Amino acid sequence: MAETTAERVTRLLALVAYLGEHRGAPVAEVAAHFGTTEAQVLADVNLLWVTGTPGYFPDDLIDFSADALDHGRLTLTEARGMDRPLRLSSSEAISLLLALRSLKEVVETHPGLETEPGALDSAVEKLAAATGRAAEQAASVQVDVRTDAPGGTVRTVREAIARGRQLHLRYVSAADVVTERDVDPVEVRSDGVTWSLRAWCHRARGARTFRLDRILAVELLDAPADPHPDLVAQDDRPWEGDGRLVTLHLTSAARWVAEHTPVEEVTDLPDGNLRVTLRAGDPAWVSNLLLSLGDAVLAVSPPDLARDVAARARRALEEYGHLA
């Protein structure tokens, strides 16, 4: 899986903080710490070297010791303030406190969701102590969180994940189709609005995401669930139905597709372009996506999808013919 922009930015920020505390760290040691290659670390340093604060003159840029780098070590000589702890504004602190209180209420109404008992209370206390006046303002706001996921469903799903057991689901899709499925549950997740179960579906023979509020019945089975570590913490949104695998060959300008849509696989190509495989549950959605990308699309598979979208584009152009 190709690295996303968000993942690289996170590492770049962490790299500055790390080197601020580990002056002269060997490149190999830094690479091992961040779980990447030495070549990637050097590429990150070269990018940081031309990064800085507005003005972007030499004195405004992050700087490293060139002599140390020649000897295989990284010494940060100018961090431009990025090594200092982040200070939250009042509005940011209030928003974060309210979010933590909301999460705490969800956990209290759905026992078993909190994997580390007391972690949320500790986080709220520490943040409140650090923010002072903002904490008082947040405390005056009433938080009332409601979720549509039945408590019994959540508990059964969490128990299946903890015990490594399969689940039998009676599930209704957005199209109001009811199906019976045996699944290997992987994790429970929320997008802030709905709760869902990420699982390997034996009926579909693939990964699926099921909204908990659409599970009509759930049963804990005796059969052990196979582990699926590749499904954990993938950045995707719930797709329903079996969908259709679509492969797109895109220019680098369309990289946002790989970062902001649910994809199955991303491959960086030698020429700087990329190949994206996604599961299109809605033909209209993928057709609109391809039309919006324009000449950033270099190839589409399966071929019949490419022909359908091309025909739709030609019809649209013909409608403008009288304007010529």
N, C-alpha and C positions, 0 to 999 in steps of 0.2 A: 504494500500500500504506500503510495507516494505521500510525502509529508505535506500537510496543509500549511497555508500562510500563518494561521493562528498558532499552530504548533511551533513554527520557527520563531515567530515573534516572542512567544513565551520563553523559549530557550535563550534567545538573545538577551532578554531582560534579566533572566536568571544568571546568564553568563557574566554580565557586568557585576552583579552582586557577589557572585562566587569569586571572581578574580579580585574584587576589592578586599576579600578576606584571605585570599591565598595568593599572595604576590610571588611571582616566579614559578607558578605551578607548571610542571611539564605538560606539553601538549597531549601526550598519551594519557596522563592522569586525568586531565580535563575531559577528554573524550570518553574515558571509562566512567567518569562521574555522571555524565549526561547520556550515557548509553548510545553514543553515536561514533562516527569515525573521526580519525585525526584530520582527514581532508575536509570534513564538514566543519570541524572546529575552526580550522584555518580560514575557511570560506566565511564563517560567521565573524571572525576577527576582522577580515578584510572589509566586510560590510559595516561593522561598527566603526571602523577607522574613518569612514566618510559619513558618519552619522553624528548629529549634534543638535545644538539649539539654534533658533533663528539668527540669521547673519551668515552662518556657515563659512566663516573665515577660519583659518587654521586654529585660532585660539577658541573657537566655538565648538570644535569637534572632539569626540571621544578619542583618546590617544593611548598608544601602547609603546613600550620600549622596543625599537627595532633591533637593538643589539641583543636583547634577551631572546627575541623571536628567532634571530639567526642561530642561537644556541638551543633552540627547541623548547624555550620556556615563554610563558605569557606573563607579562608584567603590565598591569594597568596603571598608567601615569596620570590620566585625566578622565574622570567619570562624568563630568558635566552634571553633577548632582544626582545621577541615576543610582548611586550606591546609598543614598540616604533613604531612610524609611518613609513610606508613603503616609501623608497626612490627609485624612478625610475632611471634606467640607461638612458643614452642619447638615445640609440636605442629603449628602451621601451617607453620613452616619445614621440619620433617621431612617433612610430607605433600607439600609442594611439591617438595622435593628428590627424594623417592622417585618422584613423578610424572614429573619430568624425566628421571630415570635410566631409568624404564620406557619413556618415549618414545624415549630414546636407543637402547635395546636394540632396539625395534621398527624404528627407522631402519636400524640396523646389519644386521638380518636381512632387510630389504627395501630394497636399494639403489635410490636414485632418489627416495625419499620426501622427503628433506631438500632444500628448495629453496635454502637458504643454508648451504653447507658451513661447519662450525665454529660455527654459531649456538648449538646446544645445548650444546656444550662450554663456550662462553663464558658462557652463562646459568648453568650449574651452578657454574662457578668463581666467578662474582661472588656468587651466592647463598651459596655455602659460605663465602666470605670475610666476608660480612656477618653470618652467623648463628653462627659459632664453634662452641660446644658442640653445638648442634643438628646441625650438619654432621657432627660426629664420630659422633653417634648414628645418623644416617641412613646413614653409611658402613658401619656394622656390620650393616645389614640387607641380606640377599641378595635381589636382584631377579631373578626368572626369568619372562620374558614369552613367552607362546606365542600365535600367531595362526593361525587356520585358513585364511587367505588364502594360496594358493600364491605363492611368490616370482616365478615366471615370469609369472603372471597380473598381478601388481602391476606388474612391469617393462613388460609389453606395454601395459597401460592407461596408465601414466605416459608412455610413449613416444608413444602416440597423442595424448594431451593436449598434449604438448610440440610435436609436429609438426603438430597440427591435422588429424589424419586420422580417418576413420571406423573403427569396430570392428565385426566380426561376432561375435556371442555365441551360444553354445549354452547356454541357461540353464534351470535347474530351479527352479520356484517352491516355496513352502511347501506347496502342495497336490500336489506331486510331478508337476507338468505340465511337460514339456520343450518349449521353444520356440526357434526360431531368429530372431535379431533383428539388424538393422543399426542402429547408434546413433552419435550425435555425442557423444563423451565430453566432459564438462565439468570434473569434479573428483573426486578421491578423498577420502573423509571417513571418520571413525571416531567412534563414540559411546562409545568406551572398551571395548567388548566385541566389536563386529564392524566389519569394513571394508566399505565400499560405494562404488559408482560412481554418481555423479549424471550423467545423460545425457538427451539427447533421442532418443526411440525412434521410428524411422521406421515401424515396424509399428503401434504404438499411436497415432502422430501426437501425441505429447505427452511431457512430462517424466516420467521414471521413475527410481527408485533401485534398483540391483541389488547384492545382497550378493555380495562377491567370492568367498566360499566356496561359492556356489551356481552359479558360472560353470563349466560343464563343459569348455568349450573357448573360446578367444578367438583371433581372427585380425586382424592389422593390415591394413586395406584401403588401396588406392591412392586412393580417393575422398576429397576434402577434406571436413572436417567444418565445418558452418556454426557461427559463434559464437553462443552463447546466454548473454549476460552476465546476463540476468534470472534464470538458474538458479543462479548462484554464491552460496554462503553463505546460502541460504534456511534458515530454522530449521524443518526438518521431519524426520520420521522415515521410514524406508523403508516405502513402500506397494508392494505387489506386485499384479499383475494390473491390468486396465484401470480398475477401480473405477467409481464412479458420482458424477457431480457433484451435490452437494446444496447448496442455498442456504438459509441460515437468517437470519431477521430477529429479532434478539435485543435485549433491553434492555441498558443499560449494565452492569447487575449481572453479566451473563454474558460480560463482556469477556475473562475468563480463557480462554474457548474459543478465541479468536483468538490467544492467546499461548502456549497449552500443547498445542495440537493442530496437526497439519500442515494448513495451509489454502492454498488457491489464491489467494484475494483477500479483502481486508477493506475495507469502505467505511464511513466514519463518516457518519452521517446528521445532518441539521440539528437534530433533536430530541434529540440526545445518544445515541440508540440506534445500532446498527451492523448491517451486513449482511455475513455471512460465507459464502464459497463454499469448500467442501472436497470432497475426493474420498474417498468412503466405499468402501473395499475390502471391508468386512464389514457386511452389512445389520443383523446383530444389534448390532454396535457402535454404529452411528448411531442405532438405535432406543433402545438403553439410554441413550445420551447425551441424546436428546430427552426421555425420560421423567424423567431426573435433573434436567433444567433447569426442569421445571414451567412456572410462569407467566412465566418469563423468555423463553420462546419466543413470539414474536408472529405469525410466519408461517413456513411450510415449503414449499419447492419441491424436487422435483416433487410435485404434489398427491396422487398415489397413495401416496407415502411418508407424507404427513401423515395420510391416511385410515387407513393400516395402523397407525400409532403411536396414533392416537386410538382405534381399535378395541381395541388392546391395553390401553390405559389404562382404557377402559370395562369390559372383561372383568375387569381387576384390581379395579376398584371394586365390580363385582357380587359378587365373592367376599367382600366385607366386608358385603354387604347384610344377612345374618342377624344381624350384630352390632347393627344398629339396633333 
